[in-house]
Amino acid sequence: MKKIGLICFSVVLLAGCSDQKNYQQAVLQRIQQDQEAQKELNIKDYDINIEHLAECVVDTSTKNMHGIFPLDPTRMMEYRHYTKLLTFTKSEDPKKALEELRNEFGSAKNVAEANANVTESMLECYSAMISDTEAELKK
């Protein structure tokens, strides 16, 4: 009986990690594609590791997601929804994908709040990493 419980827990753990990794990959792709914003902000002048930036965005945005702990089924579902939010423009029919997002998030307002969560997290992480880089340069 203990073995079955351990196996079930392992499957849930792997699924949760997979959902978070997929979300982190989607964030990383968004950062890479956002070349115009990087040029406008002169981000290239700073030595920012975009993988580290993506981790920061995931950690920061996760604080505002539903679910109590990382393996909470609600949190895992949020990771899937957020991943779909970041990648819906790549779908063959973006309008249909947006409608699916509205249904999955519950309303257009919730989709907008999720998008704002990602955007605010990204700006917060950019700011923190630029500040760290400037502090290191001053030393």
C-alpha positions, -999 to 999 in steps of 0.1 A, spaced: 0 0 0 29 24 8 44 17 -26 12 26 -44 10 58 -24 47 66 -32 41 59 -69 10 82 -70 29 109 -52 58 107 -76 35 109 -106 18 140 -92 52 155 -84 65 149 -119 34 163 -134 36 195 -113 72 200 -122 65 195 -158 37 221 -158 60 246 -141 89 239 -165 65 243 -195 54 277 -181 90 287 -175 99 277 -211 70 298 -224 82 328 -203 117 323 -217 104 323 -253 85 355 -247 116 372 -233 136 361 -263 109 373 -287 106 406 -270 136 421 -288 121 455 -294 115 462 -257 151 451 -250 164 476 -275 143 504 -262 153 498 -226 190 492 -236 188 459 -218 216 446 -240 240 470 -221 234 449 -190 246 414 -185 213 397 -178 210 360 -180 176 354 -196 173 319 -181 177 335 -146 152 362 -156 127 336 -167 131 318 -133 125 351 -116 94 359 -136 80 324 -128 87 327 -91 72 362 -89 41 355 -110 35 323 -91 30 343 -59 -2 358 -74 -16 325 -88 -43 304 -73 -33 274 -52 -17 271 -18 15 252 -26 34 241 -58 18 207 -61 -17 219 -55 -39 208 -85 -52 243 -88 -17 257 -91 -8 230 -117 -38 240 -137 -28 277 -134 6 268 -149 -11 252 -178 -34 282 -183 -6 307 -181 15 287 -205 -14 287 -230 -18 325 -224 18 331 -234 16 309 -265 -19 315 -278 -7 338 -306 13 309 -321 -19 288 -326 -35 284 -360 -66 302 -349 -56 328 -322 -92 340 -318 -104 305 -310 -74 301 -286 -84 334 -269 -119 322 -265 -107 290 -249 -85 311 -226 -116 331 -215 -134 298 -208 -104 283 -189 -98 314 -168 -135 320 -163 -138 355 -179 -120 380 -200 -112 400 -168 -93 370 -154 -73 366 -186 -64 403 -184 -54 399 -148 -32 369 -156 -16 388 -184 -10 418 -161 5 394 -135 31 381 -160 39 416 -173 43 431 -138 64 402 -128 86 406 -159 91 443 -152 98 437 -115 125 411 -124 140 433 -151 142 461 -126 158 440 -99 183 424 -123 193 458 -137 197 472 -102 219 443 -92 240 447 -123 244 485 -117 255 478 -81 281 453 -93 294 478 -119 298 505 -92 320 481 -71 
